[in-house]
Amino acid sequence: MQLNPVIGETLQASFADGTQVYCEQVSHHPPISYFLAVGPEGGYRYYGCYNFSAHAGLNSMELVNKGHKVYEFASGDRIDCTFNKEIYSGVFMGSLKSEATESIVFHDKKNELRA
């Protein structure tokens, strides 16, 4: 992932199992990316948008992830998902440490399930 992608930049990929992936940078300030993954034989779709804000310290960086993710299955089931916050320390000196903070929430509205 680039921290300063260019608007209009795209990525397309195919995996051995038949999964197709498409991504596009749709905004530069703030940086916003949209993505779509379609599973083999249309078994699932994973899509959403991602943007973040970054705050740098002397030897650390905090990423506040924003946007949303959706998992849709061929059965018609759908799960919405949030992002978490990430904190990186030891960015310039020492051992790099990555820490996920806050919760990721998975929500299946149809079955009224939340995790």
C-alpha positions in Angstrom: 0.0 0.0 0.0 1.3 3.4 -0.9 0.8 6.2 1.6 0.4 8.8 -1.1 -1.4 7.1 -4.1 -2.3 9.1 -7.2 -6.0 9.7 -8.0 -7.2 7.3 -10.7 -4.5 4.7 -9.8 -5.9 1.2 -10.3 -5.1 -2.3 -9.5 -6.5 -5.4 -11.1 -5.5 -9.0 -10.1 -6.5 -12.5 -10.7 -5.7 -15.4 -8.3 -5.3 -19.1 -9.2 -8.6 -20.0 -7.6 -10.5 -17.6 -9.9 -10.8 -14.7 -7.5 -10.8 -11.3 -9.3 -9.7 -8.1 -7.5 -10.3 -4.5 -8.5 -9.1 -1.4 -6.7 -9.2 2.3 -7.6 -7.9 5.5 -5.8 -10.9 7.9 -6.2 -9.7 10.8 -4.1 -6.2 12.2 -3.2 -7.1 14.5 -0.3 -8.4 12.8 1.6 -7.0 9.5 0.2 -10.0 7.2 -0.6 -9.8 3.8 -2.2 -12.6 1.6 -3.4 -12.1 -2.1 -3.7 -14.0 -5.2 -5.0 -13.1 -8.9 -4.8 -15.3 -11.4 -6.5 -14.7 -15.0 -5.4 -14.5 -18.1 -7.6 -17.7 -18.7 -9.6 -19.3 -15.7 -7.9 -19.4 -17.4 -4.5 -18.8 -14.2 -2.6 -18.2 -10.5 -3.1 -16.0 -8.4 -0.8 -16.2 -4.7 -1.4 -16.1 -1.3 0.2 -14.1 1.9 0.6 -11.1 2.7 2.7 -9.6 6.0 3.8 -7.5 6.9 6.8 -5.9 9.8 8.6 -2.3 9.4 9.9 -0.8 11.1 12.9 3.0 10.8 13.4 4.9 11.0 16.6 8.7 10.9 17.2 9.0 7.2 16.8 5.3 6.2 16.3 2.4 6.5 13.9 -1.3 6.2 14.4 -3.6 5.3 11.6 -7.3 6.0 12.0 -9.1 3.8 9.5 -12.4 4.9 8.1 -14.8 3.5 5.5 -16.7 0.3 5.4 -16.4 -3.3 4.2 -19.1 -5.6 3.0 -19.1 -9.4 2.6 -21.9 -10.8 0.4 -22.4 -14.4 -0.3 -24.1 -16.3 -3.1 -26.7 -17.4 -0.6 -27.8 -13.7 -0.3 -26.3 -13.3 3.2 -24.5 -10.1 3.9 -22.1 -9.0 6.7 -21.1 -5.3 7.2 -17.8 -4.7 8.9 -16.0 -1.7 10.4 -12.3 -0.9 10.5 -10.1 -0.7 13.6 -7.4 1.9 14.6 -3.7 0.9 14.2 -0.8 2.1 16.2 2.8 1.5 15.0 5.8 2.1 17.3 9.5 1.7 16.7 8.9 3.2 13.3 12.4 4.8 13.1 14.3 3.2 15.9 14.0 -0.1 17.7 11.7 -3.0 16.9 8.7 -2.2 14.8 5.5 -3.0 16.8 2.0 -3.0 15.3 -1.0 -2.8 17.5 -4.7 -2.9 16.6 -6.9 -0.9 18.9 -10.6 -0.5 19.2 -13.0 -3.2 17.9 -13.9 -4.4 14.5 -17.6 -4.9 14.4 -19.2 -7.6 12.1 -23.0 -7.0 11.6 -25.4 -9.4 10.0 -28.6 -7.4 9.8 -30.7 -10.1 8.3 -30.1 -12.5 11.2 -29.6 -9.8 13.8 -26.1 -10.9 14.7 -23.3 -8.7 15.8 -19.7 -9.7 16.8 
